[in-house]
Amino acid sequence: MPLPIRRFLPWFQALSLALALGFTSSVWAATTQEELVRDAREALETLRKINPAADAIAKSAKGVLVFPNIIKAGLVFGGSYGEGVLFVNGKVRGFYNSVSASWGLQLGAQSYGYALFLMTDSALKYLEESHGWELGTGPTLTVVDEGLAKNLSTTTLRDDAYAFIFDQQGLMGGINIEGTKITRIKQP
């Protein structure tokens, strides 16, 4: 690595970490559980209205974990954070956070949401009983894009969970939720 870049690398790392942590903590500091539940219900309702595949899958899902607002920021090193609600039969069953870290060629910030449709009892049990689910390990997960959504029906469902990403905003390229860690938030 050239000397000038090596000299400033710690500053870039510190700035990106501060950016990611500061951005996410300011967003979530004022959010109450009631607001989170309301936002999650609204996000799920909107997703089901605009995406027929999500609506069809929701009808046979054992549970739906909705993260209405994930914040992602990075400058070489980055991270994302958001809080979500697990719904089982339309009722709140728990609160979870979604955390990821990354490094590489990245610069910017964005927000997005995602819904994780848990299709099997074993996937729901894994989420509730594990000490955190790193997406890409454990139950099988398919991230549904527009192409797959057109060909997806309740008769073609084979995986334990399906993720739909929605409401993407900001100035950062691409979203990958694989490697994201989902952990239950302990209730007081």
CYANA upper distance limits for C-alpha pairs under 8 A (distance plus 0.5 A):
  1 MET  CA      5 ILE  CA      7.33
  1 MET  CA      6 ARG  CA      6.81
  2 PRO  CA      6 ARG  CA      6.82
  3 LEU  CA      7 ARG  CA      6.67
  4 PRO  CA      8 PHE  CA      7.13
  5 ILE  CA      9 LEU  CA      6.47
  6 ARG  CA     10 PRO  CA      8.34
  8 PHE  CA     12 PHE  CA      6.92
  9 LEU  CA     13 GLN  CA      6.65
 10 PRO  CA     14 ALA  CA      6.59
 11 TRP  CA     15 LEU  CA      6.51
 12 PHE  CA     16 SER  CA      6.58
 12 PHE  CA     75 LEU  CA      7.22
 12 PHE  CA     76 VAL  CA      7.60
 13 GLN  CA     17 LEU  CA      6.69
 13 GLN  CA     75 LEU  CA      7.77
 13 GLN  CA     76 VAL  CA      7.31
 13 GLN  CA     77 PHE  CA      6.49
 14 ALA  CA     18 ALA  CA      6.55
 15 LEU  CA     19 LEU  CA      6.44
 15 LEU  CA     75 LEU  CA      7.87
 16 SER  CA     20 ALA  CA      6.57
 16 SER  CA     73 ALA  CA      7.90
 16 SER  CA     74 GLY  CA      5.78
 16 SER  CA     75 LEU  CA      5.19
 16 SER  CA     76 VAL  CA      7.37
 16 SER  CA     77 PHE  CA      6.20
 16 SER  CA     78 GLY  CA      6.51
 17 LEU  CA     21 LEU  CA      6.51
 17 LEU  CA     74 GLY  CA      7.99
 17 LEU  CA     77 PHE  CA      7.21
 17 LEU  CA     78 GLY  CA      6.92
 17 LEU  CA     79 GLY  CA      8.08
 18 ALA  CA     22 GLY  CA      6.04
 18 ALA  CA     23 PHE  CA      8.47
 19 LEU  CA     23 PHE  CA      6.25
 19 LEU  CA     73 ALA  CA      7.09
 19 LEU  CA     74 GLY  CA      7.63
 20 ALA  CA     24 THR  CA      6.72
 20 ALA  CA     72 LYS  CA      7.26
 20 ALA  CA     73 ALA  CA      5.40
 20 ALA  CA     74 GLY  CA      6.83
 20 ALA  CA     78 GLY  CA      6.68
 20 ALA  CA     79 GLY  CA      6.15
 20 ALA  CA     80 SER  CA      7.41
 21 LEU  CA     25 SER  CA      6.47
 21 LEU  CA     79 GLY  CA      8.27
 22 GLY  CA     26 SER  CA      6.60
 23 PHE  CA     27 VAL  CA      6.96
 23 PHE  CA     71 ILE  CA      8.01
 23 PHE  CA     73 ALA  CA      8.19
 24 THR  CA     28 TRP  CA      6.84
 24 THR  CA     71 ILE  CA      6.50
 24 THR  CA     72 LYS  CA      8.39
 24 THR  CA     80 SER  CA      8.05
 24 THR  CA     81 TYR  CA      6.71
 24 THR  CA     82 GLY  CA      8.09
 25 SER  CA     29 ALA  CA      6.20
 26 SER  CA     30 ALA  CA      8.13
 27 VAL  CA     31 THR  CA      8.15
 28 TRP  CA     82 GLY  CA      8.26
 31 THR  CA     35 GLU  CA      6.61
 31 THR  CA     36 LEU  CA      7.07
 32 THR  CA     36 LEU  CA      6.70
 33 GLN  CA     37 VAL  CA      6.58
 34 GLU  CA     38 ARG  CA      6.65
 35 GLU  CA     39 ASP  CA      6.52
 36 LEU  CA     40 ALA  CA      6.49
 36 LEU  CA     68 PRO  CA      8.44
 36 LEU  CA     83 GLU  CA      8.20
 36 LEU  CA     84 GLY  CA      7.49
 36 LEU  CA     85 VAL  CA      7.84
 37 VAL  CA     41 ARG  CA      6.59
 37 VAL  CA     84 GLY  CA      8.43
 37 VAL  CA     85 VAL  CA      6.90
 37 VAL  CA     92 VAL  CA      8.34
 38 ARG  CA     42 GLU  CA      6.68
 39 ASP  CA     43 ALA  CA      6.54
 39 ASP  CA     68 PRO  CA      6.67
 40 ALA  CA     44 LEU  CA      6.61
 40 ALA  CA     66 VAL  CA      6.17
 40 ALA  CA     67 PHE  CA      6.98
 40 ALA  CA     68 PRO  CA      5.69
 40 ALA  CA     84 GLY  CA      7.40
 40 ALA  CA     85 VAL  CA      7.06
 41 ARG  CA     45 GLU  CA      6.58
 42 GLU  CA     46 THR  CA      6.60
 43 ALA  CA     47 LEU  CA      6.58
 43 ALA  CA     66 VAL  CA      8.25
 43 ALA  CA     68 PRO  CA      6.34
 44 LEU  CA     48 ARG  CA      6.61
 44 LEU  CA     66 VAL  CA      7.44
 44 LEU  CA    115 ALA  CA      7.74
 45 GLU  CA     49 LYS  CA      6.76
 46 THR  CA     50 ILE  CA      6.79
 47 LEU  CA     51 ASN  CA      6.28
 47 LEU  CA     54 ALA  CA      7.36
 47 LEU  CA     55 ASP  CA      8.19
 47 LEU  CA    166 PHE  CA      7.84
 48 ARG  CA     52 PRO  CA      6.91
 48 ARG  CA     53 ALA  CA      8.41
 48 ARG  CA     54 ALA  CA      5.94
 48 ARG  CA     55 ASP  CA      4.94
 48 ARG  CA     58 ALA  CA      8.36
 49 LYS  CA     55 ASP  CA      7.61
 51 ASN  CA     55 ASP  CA      6.95
 52 PRO  CA     56 ALA  CA      6.68
 53 ALA  CA     57 ILE  CA      6.63
 53 ALA  CA    149 ALA  CA      6.05
 53 ALA  CA    150 LYS  CA      7.65
 53 ALA  CA    152 LEU  CA      6.75
 53 ALA  CA    153 SER  CA      7.17
 54 ALA  CA     58 ALA  CA      6.45
 54 ALA  CA    149 ALA  CA      8.43
 54 ALA  CA    164 PHE  CA      7.92
 55 ASP  CA     59 LYS  CA      7.07
 56 ALA  CA     60 SER  CA      7.76
 56 ALA  CA    153 SER  CA      7.41
 56 ALA  CA    154 THR  CA      7.16
 57 ILE  CA     61 ALA  CA      6.57
 57 ILE  CA    117 PHE  CA      7.76
 57 ILE  CA    153 SER  CA      7.92
 57 ILE  CA    154 THR  CA      6.86
 58 ALA  CA     64 VAL  CA      7.91
 58 ALA  CA    117 PHE  CA      7.19
 60 SER  CA    119 MET  CA      7.45
 60 SER  CA    154 THR  CA      8.15
 61 ALA  CA    117 PHE  CA      6.39
 61 ALA  CA    118 LEU  CA      6.05
 61 ALA  CA    119 MET  CA      5.03
 61 ALA  CA    120 THR  CA      7.84
 62 LYS  CA     88 VAL  CA      6.96
 62 LYS  CA     89 ASN  CA      7.99
 62 LYS  CA    117 PHE  CA      8.20
 62 LYS  CA    118 LEU  CA      6.16
 62 LYS  CA    119 MET  CA      5.84
 62 LYS  CA    120 THR  CA      6.61
 62 LYS  CA    121 ASP  CA      6.97
 62 LYS  CA    124 LEU  CA      7.47
 63 GLY  CA     86 LEU  CA      7.33
 63 GLY  CA     87 PHE  CA      6.10
 63 GLY  CA     88 VAL  CA      5.02
 63 GLY  CA     89 ASN  CA      7.45
 63 GLY  CA    117 PHE  CA      6.69
 63 GLY  CA    118 LEU  CA      5.66
 63 GLY  CA    119 MET  CA      7.63
 63 GLY  CA    124 LEU  CA      7.14
 64 VAL  CA     86 LEU  CA      6.19
 64 VAL  CA     87 PHE  CA      5.73
 64 VAL  CA     88 VAL  CA      7.12
 64 VAL  CA    115 ALA  CA      7.21
 64 VAL  CA    116 LEU  CA      6.14
 64 VAL  CA    117 PHE  CA      5.11
 64 VAL  CA    118 LEU  CA      6.41
 65 LEU  CA     84 GLY  CA      7.13
 65 LEU  CA     85 VAL  CA      6.07
 65 LEU  CA     86 LEU  CA      4.72
 65 LEU  CA     87 PHE  CA      6.74
 65 LEU  CA    115 ALA  CA      6.16
 65 LEU  CA    116 LEU  CA      5.51
 65 LEU  CA    117 PHE  CA      7.03
 65 LEU  CA    118 LEU  CA      8.24
 66 VAL  CA     84 GLY  CA      5.72
 66 VAL  CA     85 VAL  CA      5.92
 66 VAL  CA     86 LEU  CA      6.94
 66 VAL  CA     87 PHE  CA      8.47
 66 VAL  CA    113 GLY  CA      8.21
 66 VAL  CA    114 TYR  CA      6.60
 66 VAL  CA    115 ALA  CA      4.86
 66 VAL  CA    116 LEU  CA      6.82
 67 PHE  CA     82 GLY  CA      7.02
 67 PHE  CA     83 GLU  CA      6.30
 67 PHE  CA     84 GLY  CA      4.60
 67 PHE  CA     85 VAL  CA      7.23
 67 PHE  CA     98 SER  CA      8.31
 67 PHE  CA    113 GLY  CA      5.91
 67 PHE  CA    114 TYR  CA      5.82
 67 PHE  CA    115 ALA  CA      6.63
 68 PRO  CA     82 GLY  CA      8.42
 68 PRO  CA     83 GLU  CA      8.20
 68 PRO  CA     84 GLY  CA      7.15
 68 PRO  CA    112 TYR  CA      7.87
 68 PRO  CA    113 GLY  CA      5.07
 68 PRO  CA    114 TYR  CA      6.96
 68 PRO  CA    115 ALA  CA      8.36
 69 ASN  CA     82 GLY  CA      6.43
 69 ASN  CA     83 GLU  CA      7.85
 69 ASN  CA    111 SER  CA      6.86
 69 ASN  CA    112 TYR  CA      6.05
 69 ASN  CA    113 GLY  CA      5.25
 69 ASN  CA    114 TYR  CA      8.37
 70 ILE  CA     80 SER  CA      7.04
 70 ILE  CA     81 TYR  CA      5.98
 70 ILE  CA     82 GLY  CA      4.81
 70 ILE  CA     83 GLU  CA      7.88
 70 ILE  CA     98 SER  CA      8.26
 70 ILE  CA    111 SER  CA      5.89
 70 ILE  CA    112 TYR  CA      5.74
 70 ILE  CA    113 GLY  CA      6.05
 71 ILE  CA     80 SER  CA      5.82
 71 ILE  CA     81 TYR  CA      6.03
 71 ILE  CA     82 GLY  CA      6.86
 71 ILE  CA    109 ALA  CA      7.91
 71 ILE  CA    110 GLN  CA      6.48
 71 ILE  CA    111 SER  CA      5.02
 71 ILE  CA    112 TYR  CA      7.28
 72 LYS  CA     78 GLY  CA      7.76
 72 LYS  CA     79 GLY  CA      6.15
 72 LYS  CA     80 SER  CA      4.55
 72 LYS  CA     81 TYR  CA      7.20
 72 LYS  CA    109 ALA  CA      6.02
 72 LYS  CA    110 GLN  CA      5.80
 72 LYS  CA    111 SER  CA      6.56
 73 ALA  CA     78 GLY  CA      5.96
 73 ALA  CA     79 GLY  CA      6.31
 73 ALA  CA     80 SER  CA      7.00
 73 ALA  CA    107 LEU  CA      7.93
 73 ALA  CA    108 GLY  CA      6.19
 73 ALA  CA    109 ALA  CA      4.57
 73 ALA  CA    110 GLN  CA      6.93
 73 ALA  CA    172 MET  CA      8.45
 74 GLY  CA     78 GLY  CA      4.16
 74 GLY  CA     79 GLY  CA      6.85
 74 GLY  CA    106 GLN  CA      6.46
 74 GLY  CA    107 LEU  CA      5.68
 74 GLY  CA    108 GLY  CA      6.11
 74 GLY  CA    109 ALA  CA      6.93
 75 LEU  CA    105 LEU  CA      8.32
 75 LEU  CA    106 GLN  CA      6.05
 75 LEU  CA    107 LEU  CA      4.92
 75 LEU  CA    108 GLY  CA      7.15
 76 VAL  CA    103 TRP  CA      5.96
 76 VAL  CA    104 GLY  CA      5.64
 76 VAL  CA    105 LEU  CA      6.01
 76 VAL  CA    106 GLN  CA      5.68
 76 VAL  CA    107 LEU  CA      7.02
 77 PHE  CA    101 ALA  CA      8.08
 77 PHE  CA    102 SER  CA      6.29
 77 PHE  CA    103 TRP  CA      4.72
 77 PHE  CA    104 GLY  CA      7.00
 77 PHE  CA    106 GLN  CA      7.92
 78 GLY  CA    101 ALA  CA      6.24
 78 GLY  CA    102 SER  CA      5.65
 78 GLY  CA    103 TRP  CA      6.50
 78 GLY  CA    106 GLN  CA      8.18
 79 GLY  CA     99 VAL  CA      7.83
 79 GLY  CA    100 SER  CA      5.90
 79 GLY  CA    101 ALA  CA      4.71
 79 GLY  CA    102 SER  CA      6.46
 80 SER  CA     98 SER  CA      8.13
 80 SER  CA     99 VAL  CA      6.07
 80 SER  CA    100 SER  CA      5.70
 80 SER  CA    101 ALA  CA      7.05
 81 TYR  CA     97 ASN  CA      7.64
 81 TYR  CA     98 SER  CA      6.01
 81 TYR  CA     99 VAL  CA      5.21
 81 TYR  CA    100 SER  CA      7.32
 82 GLY  CA     97 ASN  CA      6.16
 82 GLY  CA     98 SER  CA      5.75
 82 GLY  CA     99 VAL  CA      7.39
 83 GLU  CA     95 PHE  CA      7.74
 83 GLU  CA     96 TYR  CA      6.21
 83 GLU  CA     97 ASN  CA      4.78
 83 GLU  CA     98 SER  CA      6.64
 84 GLY  CA     95 PHE  CA      6.26
 84 GLY  CA     96 TYR  CA      5.68
 84 GLY  CA     97 ASN  CA      6.51
 84 GLY  CA     98 SER  CA      8.14
 85 VAL  CA     92 VAL  CA      7.24
 85 VAL  CA     93 ARG  CA      8.03
 85 VAL  CA     94 GLY  CA      6.46
 85 VAL  CA     95 PHE  CA      5.20
 85 VAL  CA     96 TYR  CA      6.68
 86 LEU  CA     92 VAL  CA      6.38
 86 LEU  CA     93 ARG  CA      5.92
 86 LEU  CA     94 GLY  CA      5.76
 86 LEU  CA     95 PHE  CA      6.68
 86 LEU  CA     96 TYR  CA      7.93
 87 PHE  CA     91 LYS  CA      5.67
 87 PHE  CA     92 VAL  CA      5.21
 87 PHE  CA     93 ARG  CA      6.11
 87 PHE  CA     94 GLY  CA      8.06
 88 VAL  CA     92 VAL  CA      7.07
 88 VAL  CA     93 ARG  CA      6.73
 94 GLY  CA    184 ARG  CA      7.71
 94 GLY  CA    185 ILE  CA      8.23
 95 PHE  CA    184 ARG  CA      6.43
 95 PHE  CA    185 ILE  CA      5.98
 95 PHE  CA    186 LYS  CA      8.47
 96 TYR  CA    182 ILE  CA      7.01
 96 TYR  CA    183 THR  CA      5.91
 96 TYR  CA    184 ARG  CA      4.75
 96 TYR  CA    185 ILE  CA      5.52
 97 ASN  CA    182 ILE  CA      6.09
 97 ASN  CA    183 THR  CA      5.99
 97 ASN  CA    184 ARG  CA      6.98
 97 ASN  CA    185 ILE  CA      7.05
 98 SER  CA    180 THR  CA      6.97
 98 SER  CA    181 LYS  CA      6.20
 98 SER  CA    182 ILE  CA      5.14
 98 SER  CA    183 THR  CA      7.29
 99 VAL  CA    180 THR  CA      6.16
 99 VAL  CA    181 LYS  CA      5.80
 99 VAL  CA    182 ILE  CA      7.10
100 SER  CA    179 GLY  CA      7.35
100 SER  CA    180 THR  CA      5.23
100 SER  CA    181 LYS  CA      6.77
101 ALA  CA    180 THR  CA      8.39
106 GLN  CA    172 MET  CA      7.99
107 LEU  CA    172 MET  CA      7.07
108 GLY  CA    170 GLY  CA      8.27
108 GLY  CA    171 LEU  CA      5.95
108 GLY  CA    172 MET  CA      5.46
109 ALA  CA    170 GLY  CA      6.37
109 ALA  CA    171 LEU  CA      6.14
109 ALA  CA    172 MET  CA      6.08
110 GLN  CA    168 GLN  CA      7.74
110 GLN  CA    169 GLN  CA      5.98
110 GLN  CA    170 GLY  CA      4.46
110 GLN  CA    171 LEU  CA      6.29
110 GLN  CA    172 MET  CA      6.36
111 SER  CA    167 ASP  CA      8.18
111 SER  CA    168 GLN  CA      6.39
111 SER  CA    169 GLN  CA      5.80
111 SER  CA    170 GLY  CA      6.73
112 TYR  CA    165 ILE  CA      7.62
112 TYR  CA    166 PHE  CA      6.53
112 TYR  CA    167 ASP  CA      5.64
112 TYR  CA    168 GLN  CA      4.85
112 TYR  CA    169 GLN  CA      6.78
113 GLY  CA    165 ILE  CA      6.32
113 GLY  CA    166 PHE  CA      5.74
113 GLY  CA    167 ASP  CA      6.49
113 GLY  CA    168 GLN  CA      7.64
114 TYR  CA    163 ALA  CA      7.13
114 TYR  CA    164 PHE  CA      5.95
114 TYR  CA    165 ILE  CA      4.78
114 TYR  CA    166 PHE  CA      6.30
115 ALA  CA    163 ALA  CA      6.06
115 ALA  CA    164 PHE  CA      5.84
115 ALA  CA    165 ILE  CA      7.15
116 LEU  CA    161 ALA  CA      7.03
116 LEU  CA    162 TYR  CA      6.17
116 LEU  CA    163 ALA  CA      4.93
116 LEU  CA    164 PHE  CA      7.15
117 PHE  CA    161 ALA  CA      5.87
117 PHE  CA    162 TYR  CA      5.63
117 PHE  CA    163 ALA  CA      6.75
118 LEU  CA    123 ALA  CA      6.45
118 LEU  CA    124 LEU  CA      6.50
118 LEU  CA    160 ASP  CA      6.62
118 LEU  CA    161 ALA  CA      5.05
118 LEU  CA    162 TYR  CA      7.32
119 MET  CA    123 ALA  CA      7.47
119 MET  CA    124 LEU  CA      8.32
119 MET  CA    159 ASP  CA      7.92
119 MET  CA    160 ASP  CA      5.69
119 MET  CA    161 ALA  CA      6.02
119 MET  CA    162 TYR  CA      8.28
120 THR  CA    124 LEU  CA      6.99
120 THR  CA    160 ASP  CA      6.05
120 THR  CA    161 ALA  CA      8.14
121 ASP  CA    125 LYS  CA      6.55
122 SER  CA    126 TYR  CA      6.48
122 SER  CA    139 PRO  CA      8.43
122 SER  CA    160 ASP  CA      8.40
123 ALA  CA    127 LEU  CA      6.78
123 ALA  CA    139 PRO  CA      6.24
123 ALA  CA    160 ASP  CA      6.34
123 ALA  CA    161 ALA  CA      7.58
124 LEU  CA    128 GLU  CA      6.77
125 LYS  CA    129 GLU  CA      6.33
126 TYR  CA    130 SER  CA      6.04
126 TYR  CA    133 TRP  CA      8.33
126 TYR  CA    138 GLY  CA      8.28
126 TYR  CA    139 PRO  CA      8.10
127 LEU  CA    132 GLY  CA      7.66
127 LEU  CA    133 TRP  CA      6.89
128 GLU  CA    184 ARG  CA      8.00
131 HIS  CA    183 THR  CA      7.03
131 HIS  CA    184 ARG  CA      8.07
132 GLY  CA    181 LYS  CA      6.82
132 GLY  CA    182 ILE  CA      5.86
132 GLY  CA    183 THR  CA      4.83
132 GLY  CA    184 ARG  CA      7.47
133 TRP  CA    137 THR  CA      7.88
133 TRP  CA    138 GLY  CA      7.63
133 TRP  CA    181 LYS  CA      6.03
133 TRP  CA    182 ILE  CA      5.58
133 TRP  CA    183 THR  CA      7.03
134 GLU  CA    138 GLY  CA      8.04
134 GLU  CA    178 GLU  CA      8.10
134 GLU  CA    179 GLY  CA      6.05
134 GLU  CA    180 THR  CA      6.02
134 GLU  CA    181 LYS  CA      4.77
134 GLU  CA    182 ILE  CA      6.77
135 LEU  CA    141 LEU  CA      7.90
135 LEU  CA    177 ILE  CA      7.50
135 LEU  CA    178 GLU  CA      5.52
135 LEU  CA    179 GLY  CA      5.65
135 LEU  CA    180 THR  CA      5.96
135 LEU  CA    181 LYS  CA      6.84
135 LEU  CA    182 ILE  CA      8.10
136 GLY  CA    140 THR  CA      7.76
136 GLY  CA    141 LEU  CA      7.24
136 GLY  CA    178 GLU  CA      5.81
136 GLY  CA    179 GLY  CA      6.56
139 PRO  CA    159 ASP  CA      8.48
139 PRO  CA    160 ASP  CA      6.19
139 PRO  CA    161 ALA  CA      7.59
140 THR  CA    159 ASP  CA      5.98
140 THR  CA    160 ASP  CA      5.65
140 THR  CA    161 ALA  CA      6.73
141 LEU  CA    159 ASP  CA      6.68
141 LEU  CA    160 ASP  CA      6.67
141 LEU  CA    161 ALA  CA      5.25
141 LEU  CA    162 TYR  CA      6.10
141 LEU  CA    163 ALA  CA      7.73
142 THR  CA    159 ASP  CA      7.41
142 THR  CA    161 ALA  CA      6.94
142 THR  CA    162 TYR  CA      5.38
142 THR  CA    163 ALA  CA      6.72
143 VAL  CA    162 TYR  CA      6.30
143 VAL  CA    163 ALA  CA      5.16
143 VAL  CA    164 PHE  CA      6.70
143 VAL  CA    165 ILE  CA      8.38
144 VAL  CA    148 LEU  CA      6.31
144 VAL  CA    149 ALA  CA      6.49
144 VAL  CA    162 TYR  CA      7.06
144 VAL  CA    163 ALA  CA      6.38
144 VAL  CA    164 PHE  CA      5.96
144 VAL  CA    165 ILE  CA      8.25
145 ASP  CA    149 ALA  CA      6.52
145 ASP  CA    164 PHE  CA      7.77
146 GLU  CA    150 LYS  CA      7.01
147 GLY  CA    151 ASN  CA      7.67
148 LEU  CA    152 LEU  CA      6.63
152 LEU  CA    156 THR  CA      6.65
152 LEU  CA    157 LEU  CA      7.67
153 SER  CA    157 LEU  CA      7.08
